[in-house]
Amino acid sequence: MDIYSWILTSAIVAGQLIKLPLSGSSGPNLLDTVVGLLCIVGTLKLRLILKKPPLYIKAALIFILIALLSLLITPLKLTVPEYSTSFLYTVRFFIFIFLGWLIYCGAFPGLKKNIHHILITSGVLLSTLGIFQLILLPDLSFLTLYGWDPHYFRTVSTFLDPNFLGSFLVLTLILNIKSNKWFVVIVYLGLLTTFSRGAYLAFLISFLTLSYLNKSIKLGIVTIVLFLGLLTGFFTYQQLVAEPRGVDRTKSAEFRLNTWQQGWQLFQTHPILGVGFNAYKYALKAYHFGDGQFLKSHGASTNDSSLLYVAATTGTAGLICFSFLLFSLAKTNPTTFAGLLGIFAQSFFANTLFYPPLLLWLILISIVHKK
């Protein structure tokens, strides 16, 4: 792989461990920074001579315009730091889309050639690091001081979240299923030990979709067997780890239902253009939909449902545009379609559609497999 490919791989694998603190503990992580720098380099290399963008890039740009408009006329009384934070999230979404456009235009031919290697290597390394984390550091309760959930005996790797890690490992398996069998085993073990029901669902849907598209009964059978293995692992975790420690997984379901209600209430309050893209946490505070402890957590920044998050922050206009973006991505190729369908199903339980590494995966695969 060329230098750009290695840099991007390293940035994905770094996850949430390296951040540039711009205000308090928040700020862009290494992946955000690298994508931004690649956009600058790519723009200079092409001298702003860009090809006509494919449909999904156009759809993304339209959604970004709606997001900016929703923030411009937000009904919330935001302070300058709050407005800046919300605006920078829109900028982050834009640079990920723009990097895809630059790669499509030929700014990084070596990187485009190595997209599969970048994503597979990233997934294998994330899984390997996660398994070591599970063995050496199974109790992550200390992370509550920094706004993260107190996971115990679950693989989170550098993402610090088993649900998002599980999604990325599912996508890795989609690319890696016919590759090195040991890599497949490592990634599957990483997925298994996330004990993320949403990620398991994404696995089932993605691979049954691939089985149907490829007309492969064998793949369908293998998918069912591996899914049963995941379920067996989850119930074993429940009995041997969760229940003895008093970990009540039904509370997470109740919490998720509460966030759905919050998102729906915000959408009903401002159904046209929402409360402003990425102003979600500030809207919860303004309408007294969360206590002080919840508002300090990372979970307060978004809704557990990606579509409810879009509806609450950009209204009906944004939801229509975002739905068209998903549709245009799904049309690019079977690999993107299968992966997107899986994480779309999971997006009702975790905001997977806006998690940067997952968004990057969809963009890169859509480019490399563009018809």
VENURQUI-V521428 format. One line per field, one symbol per residue. ss: DSSP state (@ for helix, = for strand, . for the rest). Layout:
ss->???
//
This chain:
ss->..@@@@@@@@@@@@....=...=..=..=@@@@@@@@@@@@@@@@@........@@@@@@@@@@@@@@@@@@.......@@@@@@@@@@@@@@@@@@@@@@@@@....@@@@@.@@@@@@@@@@@@@@@@@@@@@@..=.@@@@@@.....=....@@@..@@@@@@@@@@@@@@@....@@@@@@@@@@@@....@@@@@@@@@@@@@@@@@...@@@@@@@@@@@@@@@@@@@@@@@@@@......@@@@@@@@@@@@@@@@@@@@@..........@@@@@@@.....@@@@..@@@@....@@@@@@@@@@@@@@@@@@@@@@@@@...@@@@@@@@@@@@@.....@@@.@@@@@@@@@@@@@...
//
